[in-house]
Amino acid sequence: MYLTGSTGPVFQAKGNYLINAPGCGLYVNSTDAAAMTQKGNSGSVNVASVSAVGPTSGYSVNFPTGTAVTGGVIPQTIPFTNLTPPVVPPSCPAPPSGKLTASTGPGCYSGTVNIGNVTLSAGTYIFTGNVTISGSVTGLGVAFYMASTTGSFTVKPGNATIDLTPPTSSTDPFNGVFIYMPLGNATTIGFQAGSSSGTIGGFIVAPGATFQMQDNGGSGMTIGGLVVNNIDDGPAQLNLSGYSPSTSPLKNVTLVE
């Protein structure tokens, strides 16, 4: 889990939050001594270790006993900066009624798009506007490229099931990445899990965006990895599995990739 924000708080939690990533590392790029804060005394950030550029004396979140928390580390390069996304094609129509349903193939989709009760075929899906998942979605070898610097991504599936995995070919620019947002996109990736369940394999790479979680009605979603500017947990449970396919150039690292 890589928090790219260089100043100020980059992790803010309240209530009975839980980040459950015991096999993964957490890198905090912020130089702020209070970069990780919480309201109340419930909740936990369960990670294998924490490495922070700034001091950690003002961190108020709960880490399990024995967690190695180290401040003053050398700043790291933002992961996936060498990723070259595809060019948005000249023809990028809006889907019918702004929705992707039933069985849908890869392509470029403009405007606000709602995705639900759909099986996505393998490939890259380019979006130029806001995207919302609001129903069951499955897909193997799928990547979402949020091409706009203003497009947000929201998951609010209710009690639905999500099962999505990214491409794993070494020749695919999105190898191991499910969502890619450009650094200039400072919008929100919102997870309103409700009682939903499921897995989003691969990384969510949105180095300029806020990752926001709400609604603790279920056991939480499982995501492969995160590269985001900051996290706002209000409260919810997030499970991070650590994701690195054998074809990935990052396979020798864990979650801080």
N, C-alpha and C positions, 0 to 999 in steps of 0.2 A: 504494500500500500504506500503510495507516493503522494505526499501533499506538497504541491509546488509553490504555494503562496510564500513570498519571501519576507513579508512583514505582517505584524498583527496576528490575531487568533486565526488558526486554520482548522481547528476542531472545536466545535461548540455543541455540547450535549445537555439534555435535560430529561428528568424522569428516569424510568427504568430502561435505559438504553443498553445495548450490547453489541460490541464488535467482536465477533467470534472468529479469530484467525490464528489459532495456536501454532500453526506451522509456518507462519509468515512474518516477515519483518515490516516495520513501519519507519519510513523516512520522512522527517519533518524539515522542510526547507526554510521555515520562518526563523528569523533571528530574535523573535520576541520570547522573553522568558516565560510568558503566560500564553504560549501558542495553543495549548490544549486546556480547555476549561469545561466545567460542568456546573449545572444548577441542581442542588440537592445532592444526596450522598448515595444514590442508587446507581446501578449500572457499572459496566466494566469494559475496558479495552483489553481484550485477551489476545496478545500478540507475543511472538517469540522474543522480540527485542525491539528497542526504539533507538533510532539514531537521529539526532537533531543538530542543525547548524547552530542554533542559538543555545543559550543556557536553558535548563529545564527546571529551575528553582521555583517557578511560578505555576507549574503544571498542577491542575487540581483534579484531573480525571483519575479514576481508579484503575490501577494495573494489578494483575495477580501478583502475589508475593513471589519474589525471585526474578521478576522480569528485569532484564538488563536495560536500563535507560541511560543513554550516553549523550551528553551535549558537547558542543564545540567541534563537531566533525566537519570535514572539508565538504563544501557544496558539491553535489553531483549533477551530472548532465540529466536533463529531463528525458526519461525513457521514450523511445519511439520517435525521436526528433528526426531520424533518418527515413521515416516512412514517407513515401511519395504517394499521395492520394490520386485517384483518377481525375481527369478533367470533366467538368460538368458538360454534357453534350448540348449542342444548340437546341435540340428538341427535348424538352423535359415536361411532358404534360401532367396535369393533375389526374389522379385516379378517379374513377367514377364515384360521384358523391363524396369525394375526399376520403374514401375508405379502401383498405386492402382487406379482403375477406376471401373465404373459401381457399382455393389454391392459387398462389401468386408467385410470379417469377421475378428475378432481379431486373433492375432498370433504374431510370431516373424519374422521381416523382416530385412534383412541385406543389407549393401551397401547404396548408395545414392537412396532415394525414393522420387518420385514425386506423389503428391496426387491431383486429380482434377476430377470434374464431377463424383462424387461418393457418394453413400449412405453407411455409415459405420454402421455395426451392433454393438450392445452393447458389451462391453468387453474391455480388455486391449491390446493395440497395442505396442509391444516392437520393438524399432528401434536401430540398432547398428551403424548407420552412419548419414549423413545429411538428413534432411527432408524438403521438400518444398511443400506448398499448392499453387497451381496455377490455380485453377478453383473452381467451386461451390462444396461445401462439406456440407453434413448434417449427423447428427448422434446423437442418444439419448443414454446416459449412456456410453460414450466413454472416455477412458483415454489413453494418450500417455506417455510411459516411454522411455525417451532418455537414453539408458543404457550406452552409451559410454561417456567418459570424453572429447571427441573431436567432438562430433556430434552437428551440429547447426540446428536451426529450423527457417524457413523463410516462411512468408505469403505474397504472391504477386498475389492475385486473379484477378487483373484487375477490371472489372465491375461485377464480380461474387458475389454470395451470400454465406455467411458462417453461418451455424446454428449448433452449437455443444454444447452439455451439458455433464457434467461429471457423473460418477456413484453417486448414493445417498444412497446406502445401507450401513448401519452401519458396516457390516461385510467386506466391500470392502476396501482394504488398500488405494485406491485412492478416497475414499469418499469425494466429493467436490473438487477434483483436476482434471484438464484436462491435464496439462503437468507437468511432474516431471523430472527434471534434477538433477543428483548428485551434491553435493557441489563442487567437483573437476572439474566440467565442467565450464570453464571460456570463452566459446565461445559466440555467439550472438544469441538472439532471435530477428529476424528482421521482422517488419511489414511495408510493402510497400503497403499501402491500396488502392491507386488510387481512383477510384469511386465506390469501393466495399462497401457493407454494410453487417451487420449481427452481430451475437452474439457468443462469445465463453464464455459459462457459466463456473463457477468454477474458481479455482485458477491456475495461471501459477506459478509454484514453481521451480525456478532456482536460488538458492542463490549465485551461483558463476558467473552467466552470466550477460552480458550487454543486456538490453532491448532497442532496437533501432527502432525508428519510422521515416518514411520518407513519403513524398507525401501527400499534403493536398487537394487532389482533391475531396474527399467525406466528409461525415459527421462524419467519424471516426468509428472505430470498438468499440463494447462494450465488455468488459471483466469483469469477476466476481471480480478478485482480483489479486494482483501481490506480489510475494516475489522474488526479484531479487537483484543482486549486485548493479547495477546502471542503470540509464535511460539516453539515448541520443536521444533527440527529435529534428528532423531536417528539417522542422517543420511538425507536424501533430496533429490531434485531437484524443484523447483517452478518451473514456467514461468508467468509472469504476462503476459498479452497486453495488458492495458489494455482496458476495455470501456466504450463509451459510444454507445448507439444514437442515431440522428439525432433521435429523439423525446424523448431524455432532457434534463431541465433541467440536467444536469451535463455536457453535451456539450462545453462549452468548457474543461474541465479534463481532465487525464490521469488517472493512477491515484489520486492523492490527491484523491478526489472527495467 
